[in-house]
């Protein structure tokens, strides 16, 4: 805050003295008016300033780098308040410790000289704690809503986001978030000011700029349905959550955007979350096109039929009967390869099980990942060892779909009297996140069927 100047102090003291004299005159009492303290403003070299133990603010001191960046950009806007040290060699800062820390940081970064002149209000030693306390309690901070509108006004003046961010020592993302909150419905902002809406709820509602939709999502539902998660889900119910949706993982957000798909981003979500796809039809078309390429490679294996479905549940897969199959003996080369992979697995597992081995978390994670890679290679070899009775492949079929992890997968060896039974839901129909999560947890192929998963080429 701005501290008082000498003229302001003298004026206030004169008013107080006059009021005291007037009161005494009315009551007939005598009164002694104290002498006004000579508060003075000085430019003091930064090298002669140090913190004072009589600064009443014992906590805080946060966001020093941001304050330093602001001072470097726009200057020191508020003077420090100091007293003379007992030995007369220093000036002790009784109000403005964060500003002093920020100035010192700028010296360390070679952006200010050690003897940079700092405006300071020199006060009597006897007033140190009184002045320090007054500066910290006799002030009224901006309301959160006023602050949001101030950020918005800076942009309205033609300032760039990067320029504004540099002034306050923050990232452009912080500025974008402030602007997004400033664009929330005035009614909701007013209730936020009164404490009826939390900041977390406001952040969730800011996923859209539609004020009517924001107010409907908040005011037209019961109190217990106003959690930030519920509000965000309500406003994005017709969109695809790229973080949770299998097709979004399969297609990829970048490819979807490159094809002209619309995106809505939640600025308050983590970096890997908060991306919503607004064109579900385009997403499904792109997924189907990619599955068509995968289905051609499966069809080349000689299956009697190959069906493509974007989403398939465990219950739908179990409508199929299994085709008879057997496991052939591996060739010498295959057996040698299997033996080598299993030996590597055993060696890695021994390292994980060795209690005397001081293995870091990163090291253990690397071993687990290598075990998974070896397991995938063994599974791939095992799939090649499964063979069907003569004529079965031409009668049976395969289903090509997308699994919950966003990989395309093939369920081969499917037999059914009515092949359309597994497509009880239209392939283009989307399910809710909850339904997909439940089905994803129990997504298993029918007994006896061969399941193959493959990464989709980006």
Secondary structure as a PSIPRED ss2 file (coil, helix, strand):
# PSIPRED VFORMAT (PSIPRED V4.0)

   1 X C   1.000  0.000  0.000
   2 X C   1.000  0.000  0.000
   3 X C   1.000  0.000  0.000
   4 X C   1.000  0.000  0.000
   5 X C   1.000  0.000  0.000
   6 X H   0.000  1.000  0.000
   7 X H   0.000  1.000  0.000
   8 X H   0.000  1.000  0.000
   9 X H   0.000  1.000  0.000
  10 X H   0.000  1.000  0.000
  11 X H   0.000  1.000  0.000
  12 X H   0.000  1.000  0.000
  13 X H   0.000  1.000  0.000
  14 X H   0.000  1.000  0.000
  15 X H   0.000  1.000  0.000
  16 X H   0.000  1.000  0.000
  17 X H   0.000  1.000  0.000
  18 X H   0.000  1.000  0.000
  19 X H   0.000  1.000  0.000
  20 X H   0.000  1.000  0.000
  21 X H   0.000  1.000  0.000
  22 X H   0.000  1.000  0.000
  23 X H   0.000  1.000  0.000
  24 X H   0.000  1.000  0.000
  25 X H   0.000  1.000  0.000
  26 X H   0.000  1.000  0.000
  27 X H   0.000  1.000  0.000
  28 X C   1.000  0.000  0.000
  29 X C   1.000  0.000  0.000
  30 X C   1.000  0.000  0.000
  31 X C   1.000  0.000  0.000
  32 X C   1.000  0.000  0.000
  33 X C   1.000  0.000  0.000
  34 X C   1.000  0.000  0.000
  35 X C   1.000  0.000  0.000
  36 X C   1.000  0.000  0.000
  37 X C   1.000  0.000  0.000
  38 X C   1.000  0.000  0.000
  39 X C   1.000  0.000  0.000
  40 X E   0.000  0.000  1.000
  41 X E   0.000  0.000  1.000
  42 X E   0.000  0.000  1.000
  43 X E   0.000  0.000  1.000
  44 X E   0.000  0.000  1.000
  45 X E   0.000  0.000  1.000
  46 X H   0.000  1.000  0.000
  47 X H   0.000  1.000  0.000
  48 X H   0.000  1.000  0.000
  49 X E   0.000  0.000  1.000
  50 X E   0.000  0.000  1.000
  51 X E   0.000  0.000  1.000
  52 X C   1.000  0.000  0.000
  53 X C   1.000  0.000  0.000
  54 X C   1.000  0.000  0.000
  55 X C   1.000  0.000  0.000
  56 X C   1.000  0.000  0.000
  57 X C   1.000  0.000  0.000
  58 X C   1.000  0.000  0.000
  59 X C   1.000  0.000  0.000
  60 X C   1.000  0.000  0.000
  61 X C   1.000  0.000  0.000
  62 X C   1.000  0.000  0.000
  63 X C   1.000  0.000  0.000
  64 X H   0.000  1.000  0.000
  65 X H   0.000  1.000  0.000
  66 X H   0.000  1.000  0.000
  67 X H   0.000  1.000  0.000
  68 X H   0.000  1.000  0.000
  69 X H   0.000  1.000  0.000
  70 X H   0.000  1.000  0.000
  71 X H   0.000  1.000  0.000
  72 X H   0.000  1.000  0.000
  73 X H   0.000  1.000  0.000
  74 X H   0.000  1.000  0.000
  75 X C   1.000  0.000  0.000
  76 X C   1.000  0.000  0.000
  77 X C   1.000  0.000  0.000
  78 X C   1.000  0.000  0.000
  79 X C   1.000  0.000  0.000
  80 X E   0.000  0.000  1.000
  81 X E   0.000  0.000  1.000
  82 X E   0.000  0.000  1.000
  83 X E   0.000  0.000  1.000
  84 X E   0.000  0.000  1.000
  85 X C   1.000  0.000  0.000
  86 X C   1.000  0.000  0.000
  87 X C   1.000  0.000  0.000
  88 X C   1.000  0.000  0.000
  89 X C   1.000  0.000  0.000
  90 X C   1.000  0.000  0.000
  91 X E   0.000  0.000  1.000
  92 X E   0.000  0.000  1.000
  93 X E   0.000  0.000  1.000
  94 X E   0.000  0.000  1.000
  95 X E   0.000  0.000  1.000
  96 X C   1.000  0.000  0.000
  97 X H   0.000  1.000  0.000
  98 X H   0.000  1.000  0.000
  99 X H   0.000  1.000  0.000
 100 X H   0.000  1.000  0.000
 101 X H   0.000  1.000  0.000
 102 X H   0.000  1.000  0.000
 103 X H   0.000  1.000  0.000
 104 X H   0.000  1.000  0.000
 105 X H   0.000  1.000  0.000
 106 X H   0.000  1.000  0.000
 107 X H   0.000  1.000  0.000
 108 X H   0.000  1.000  0.000
 109 X C   1.000  0.000  0.000
 110 X C   1.000  0.000  0.000
 111 X C   1.000  0.000  0.000
 112 X C   1.000  0.000  0.000
 113 X C   1.000  0.000  0.000
 114 X C   1.000  0.000  0.000
 115 X C   1.000  0.000  0.000
 116 X C   1.000  0.000  0.000
 117 X E   0.000  0.000  1.000
 118 X E   0.000  0.000  1.000
 119 X E   0.000  0.000  1.000
 120 X E   0.000  0.000  1.000
 121 X E   0.000  0.000  1.000
 122 X E   0.000  0.000  1.000
 123 X C   1.000  0.000  0.000
 124 X C   1.000  0.000  0.000
 125 X H   0.000  1.000  0.000
 126 X H   0.000  1.000  0.000
 127 X H   0.000  1.000  0.000
 128 X H   0.000  1.000  0.000
 129 X H   0.000  1.000  0.000
 130 X H   0.000  1.000  0.000
 131 X H   0.000  1.000  0.000
 132 X H   0.000  1.000  0.000
 133 X H   0.000  1.000  0.000
 134 X H   0.000  1.000  0.000
 135 X H   0.000  1.000  0.000
 136 X H   0.000  1.000  0.000
 137 X H   0.000  1.000  0.000
 138 X C   1.000  0.000  0.000
 139 X C   1.000  0.000  0.000
 140 X C   1.000  0.000  0.000
 141 X C   1.000  0.000  0.000
 142 X C   1.000  0.000  0.000
 143 X C   1.000  0.000  0.000
 144 X H   0.000  1.000  0.000
 145 X H   0.000  1.000  0.000
 146 X H   0.000  1.000  0.000
 147 X H   0.000  1.000  0.000
 148 X H   0.000  1.000  0.000
 149 X H   0.000  1.000  0.000
 150 X H   0.000  1.000  0.000
 151 X H   0.000  1.000  0.000
 152 X H   0.000  1.000  0.000
 153 X H   0.000  1.000  0.000
 154 X H   0.000  1.000  0.000
 155 X H   0.000  1.000  0.000
 156 X H   0.000  1.000  0.000
 157 X C   1.000  0.000  0.000
 158 X C   1.000  0.000  0.000
 159 X C   1.000  0.000  0.000
 160 X C   1.000  0.000  0.000
 161 X H   0.000  1.000  0.000
 162 X H   0.000  1.000  0.000
 163 X H   0.000  1.000  0.000
 164 X H   0.000  1.000  0.000
 165 X H   0.000  1.000  0.000
 166 X H   0.000  1.000  0.000
 167 X H   0.000  1.000  0.000
 168 X H   0.000  1.000  0.000
 169 X C   1.000  0.000  0.000
 170 X C   1.000  0.000  0.000
 171 X C   1.000  0.000  0.000
 172 X H   0.000  1.000  0.000
 173 X H   0.000  1.000  0.000
 174 X H   0.000  1.000  0.000
 175 X H   0.000  1.000  0.000
 176 X H   0.000  1.000  0.000
 177 X H   0.000  1.000  0.000
 178 X H   0.000  1.000  0.000
 179 X H   0.000  1.000  0.000
 180 X H   0.000  1.000  0.000
 181 X H   0.000  1.000  0.000
 182 X H   0.000  1.000  0.000
 183 X C   1.000  0.000  0.000
 184 X C   1.000  0.000  0.000
 185 X C   1.000  0.000  0.000
 186 X H   0.000  1.000  0.000
 187 X H   0.000  1.000  0.000
 188 X H   0.000  1.000  0.000
 189 X H   0.000  1.000  0.000
 190 X H   0.000  1.000  0.000
 191 X H   0.000  1.000  0.000
 192 X H   0.000  1.000  0.000
 193 X H   0.000  1.000  0.000
 194 X H   0.000  1.000  0.000
 195 X C   1.000  0.000  0.000
 196 X C   1.000  0.000  0.000
 197 X C   1.000  0.000  0.000
 198 X C   1.000  0.000  0.000
 199 X H   0.000  1.000  0.000
 200 X H   0.000  1.000  0.000
 201 X H   0.000  1.000  0.000
 202 X H   0.000  1.000  0.000
 203 X H   0.000  1.000  0.000
 204 X H   0.000  1.000  0.000
 205 X H   0.000  1.000  0.000
 206 X C   1.000  0.000  0.000
 207 X C   1.000  0.000  0.000
 208 X C   1.000  0.000  0.000
 209 X C   1.000  0.000  0.000
 210 X C   1.000  0.000  0.000
 211 X H   0.000  1.000  0.000
 212 X H   0.000  1.000  0.000
 213 X H   0.000  1.000  0.000
 214 X H   0.000  1.000  0.000
 215 X H   0.000  1.000  0.000
 216 X H   0.000  1.000  0.000
 217 X H   0.000  1.000  0.000
 218 X H   0.000  1.000  0.000
 219 X H   0.000  1.000  0.000
 220 X C   1.000  0.000  0.000
 221 X C   1.000  0.000  0.000
 222 X C   1.000  0.000  0.000
 223 X H   0.000  1.000  0.000
 224 X H   0.000  1.000  0.000
 225 X H   0.000  1.000  0.000
 226 X C   1.000  0.000  0.000
 227 X C   1.000  0.000  0.000
 228 X H   0.000  1.000  0.000
 229 X H   0.000  1.000  0.000
 230 X H   0.000  1.000  0.000
 231 X H   0.000  1.000  0.000
 232 X H   0.000  1.000  0.000
 233 X H   0.000  1.000  0.000
 234 X H   0.000  1.000  0.000
 235 X H   0.000  1.000  0.000
 236 X C   1.000  0.000  0.000
 237 X C   1.000  0.000  0.000
 238 X C   1.000  0.000  0.000
 239 X C   1.000  0.000  0.000
 240 X E   0.000  0.000  1.000
 241 X E   0.000  0.000  1.000
 242 X C   1.000  0.000  0.000
 243 X C   1.000  0.000  0.000
 244 X C   1.000  0.000  0.000
 245 X C   1.000  0.000  0.000
 246 X H   0.000  1.000  0.000
 247 X H   0.000  1.000  0.000
 248 X H   0.000  1.000  0.000
 249 X H   0.000  1.000  0.000
 250 X H   0.000  1.000  0.000
 251 X H   0.000  1.000  0.000
 252 X C   1.000  0.000  0.000
 253 X H   0.000  1.000  0.000
 254 X H   0.000  1.000  0.000
 255 X H   0.000  1.000  0.000
 256 X H   0.000  1.000  0.000
 257 X H   0.000  1.000  0.000
 258 X H   0.000  1.000  0.000
 259 X C   1.000  0.000  0.000
 260 X C   1.000  0.000  0.000
 261 X C   1.000  0.000  0.000
 262 X C   1.000  0.000  0.000
 263 X E   0.000  0.000  1.000
 264 X E   0.000  0.000  1.000
 265 X E   0.000  0.000  1.000
 266 X C   1.000  0.000  0.000
 267 X C   1.000  0.000  0.000
 268 X C   1.000  0.000  0.000
 269 X C   1.000  0.000  0.000
 270 X C   1.000  0.000  0.000
 271 X C   1.000  0.000  0.000
 272 X C   1.000  0.000  0.000
 273 X C   1.000  0.000  0.000
 274 X C   1.000  0.000  0.000
 275 X E   0.000  0.000  1.000
 276 X E   0.000  0.000  1.000
 277 X E   0.000  0.000  1.000
 278 X C   1.000  0.000  0.000
 279 X C   1.000  0.000  0.000
 280 X H   0.000  1.000  0.000
 281 X H   0.000  1.000  0.000
 282 X H   0.000  1.000  0.000
 283 X H   0.000  1.000  0.000
 284 X H   0.000  1.000  0.000
 285 X H   0.000  1.000  0.000
 286 X H   0.000  1.000  0.000
 287 X H   0.000  1.000  0.000
 288 X H   0.000  1.000  0.000
 289 X H   0.000  1.000  0.000
 290 X H   0.000  1.000  0.000
 291 X H   0.000  1.000  0.000
 292 X H   0.000  1.000  0.000
 293 X H   0.000  1.000  0.000
 294 X H   0.000  1.000  0.000
 295 X H   0.000  1.000  0.000
 296 X H   0.000  1.000  0.000
 297 X H   0.000  1.000  0.000
 298 X H   0.000  1.000  0.000
 299 X H   0.000  1.000  0.000
 300 X C   1.000  0.000  0.000
 301 X C   1.000  0.000  0.000
 302 X C   1.000  0.000  0.000
 303 X C   1.000  0.000  0.000
 304 X C   1.000  0.000  0.000
 305 X E   0.000  0.000  1.000
 306 X E   0.000  0.000  1.000
 307 X E   0.000  0.000  1.000
 308 X E   0.000  0.000  1.000
 309 X C   1.000  0.000  0.000
 310 X C   1.000  0.000  0.000
 311 X C   1.000  0.000  0.000
 312 X C   1.000  0.000  0.000
 313 X C   1.000  0.000  0.000
 314 X H   0.000  1.000  0.000
 315 X H   0.000  1.000  0.000
 316 X H   0.000  1.000  0.000
 317 X H   0.000  1.000  0.000
 318 X C   1.000  0.000  0.000
 319 X C   1.000  0.000  0.000
 320 X C   1.000  0.000  0.000
 321 X E   0.000  0.000  1.000
 322 X E   0.000  0.000  1.000
 323 X C   1.000  0.000  0.000
 324 X C   1.000  0.000  0.000
 325 X E   0.000  0.000  1.000
 326 X E   0.000  0.000  1.000
 327 X E   0.000  0.000  1.000
 328 X C   1.000  0.000  0.000
 329 X C   1.000  0.000  0.000
 330 X C   1.000  0.000  0.000
 331 X C   1.000  0.000  0.000
 332 X H   0.000  1.000  0.000
 333 X H   0.000  1.000  0.000
 334 X H   0.000  1.000  0.000
 335 X H   0.000  1.000  0.000
 336 X H   0.000  1.000  0.000
 337 X H   0.000  1.000  0.000
 338 X H   0.000  1.000  0.000
 339 X H   0.000  1.000  0.000
 340 X H   0.000  1.000  0.000
 341 X H   0.000  1.000  0.000
 342 X H   0.000  1.000  0.000
 343 X H   0.000  1.000  0.000
 344 X H   0.000  1.000  0.000
 345 X H   0.000  1.000  0.000
 346 X H   0.000  1.000  0.000
 347 X H   0.000  1.000  0.000
 348 X H   0.000  1.000  0.000
 349 X H   0.000  1.000  0.000
 350 X H   0.000  1.000  0.000
 351 X H   0.000  1.000  0.000
 352 X H   0.000  1.000  0.000
 353 X H   0.000  1.000  0.000
 354 X C   1.000  0.000  0.000
 355 X C   1.000  0.000  0.000
 356 X C   1.000  0.000  0.000
 357 X C   1.000  0.000  0.000
 358 X C   1.000  0.000  0.000
 359 X C   1.000  0.000  0.000
 360 X C   1.000  0.000  0.000
 361 X H   0.000  1.000  0.000
 362 X H   0.000  1.000  0.000
 363 X H   0.000  1.000  0.000
 364 X H   0.000  1.000  0.000
 365 X H   0.000  1.000  0.000
 366 X H   0.000  1.000  0.000
 367 X H   0.000  1.000  0.000
 368 X H   0.000  1.000  0.000
 369 X H   0.000  1.000  0.000
 370 X H   0.000  1.000  0.000
 371 X H   0.000  1.000  0.000
 372 X H   0.000  1.000  0.000
 373 X H   0.000  1.000  0.000
 374 X H   0.000  1.000  0.000
 375 X H   0.000  1.000  0.000
 376 X H   0.000  1.000  0.000
 377 X H   0.000  1.000  0.000
 378 X H   0.000  1.000  0.000
 379 X H   0.000  1.000  0.000
 380 X H   0.000  1.000  0.000
 381 X H   0.000  1.000  0.000
 382 X H   0.000  1.000  0.000
 383 X H   0.000  1.000  0.000
 384 X H   0.000  1.000  0.000
 385 X C   1.000  0.000  0.000
 386 X E   0.000  0.000  1.000
 387 X E   0.000  0.000  1.000
 388 X E   0.000  0.000  1.000
 389 X C   1.000  0.000  0.000
 390 X C   1.000  0.000  0.000
 391 X C   1.000  0.000  0.000
 392 X H   0.000  1.000  0.000
 393 X H   0.000  1.000  0.000
 394 X H   0.000  1.000  0.000
 395 X H   0.000  1.000  0.000
 396 X C   1.000  0.000  0.000
 397 X E   0.000  0.000  1.000
 398 X E   0.000  0.000  1.000
 399 X E   0.000  0.000  1.000
 400 X E   0.000  0.000  1.000
 401 X E   0.000  0.000  1.000
 402 X E   0.000  0.000  1.000
 403 X C   1.000  0.000  0.000
 404 X C   1.000  0.000  0.000
 405 X C   1.000  0.000  0.000
 406 X C   1.000  0.000  0.000
 407 X C   1.000  0.000  0.000
 408 X E   0.000  0.000  1.000
 409 X E   0.000  0.000  1.000
 410 X E   0.000  0.000  1.000
 411 X E   0.000  0.000  1.000
 412 X E   0.000  0.000  1.000
 413 X E   0.000  0.000  1.000
 414 X E   0.000  0.000  1.000
 415 X E   0.000  0.000  1.000
 416 X C   1.000  0.000  0.000
 417 X C   1.000  0.000  0.000
 418 X C   1.000  0.000  0.000
 419 X H   0.000  1.000  0.000
 420 X H   0.000  1.000  0.000
 421 X H   0.000  1.000  0.000
 422 X H   0.000  1.000  0.000
 423 X H   0.000  1.000  0.000
 424 X C   1.000  0.000  0.000
 425 X C   1.000  0.000  0.000
 426 X C   1.000  0.000  0.000
 427 X C   1.000  0.000  0.000
 428 X C   1.000  0.000  0.000
 429 X C   1.000  0.000  0.000
 430 X C   1.000  0.000  0.000
 431 X C   1.000  0.000  0.000
 432 X C   1.000  0.000  0.000
 433 X H   0.000  1.000  0.000
 434 X H   0.000  1.000  0.000
 435 X H   0.000  1.000  0.000
 436 X H   0.000  1.000  0.000
 437 X H   0.000  1.000  0.000
 438 X H   0.000  1.000  0.000
 439 X H   0.000  1.000  0.000
 440 X H   0.000  1.000  0.000
 441 X H   0.000  1.000  0.000
 442 X C   1.000  0.000  0.000
 443 X C   1.000  0.000  0.000
 444 X C   1.000  0.000  0.000
 445 X C   1.000  0.000  0.000
 446 X C   1.000  0.000  0.000
 447 X C   1.000  0.000  0.000
 448 X C   1.000  0.000  0.000
 449 X C   1.000  0.000  0.000
 450 X E   0.000  0.000  1.000
 451 X E   0.000  0.000  1.000
 452 X E   0.000  0.000  1.000
 453 X E   0.000  0.000  1.000
 454 X E   0.000  0.000  1.000
 455 X C   1.000  0.000  0.000
 456 X C   1.000  0.000  0.000
 457 X C   1.000  0.000  0.000
 458 X C   1.000  0.000  0.000
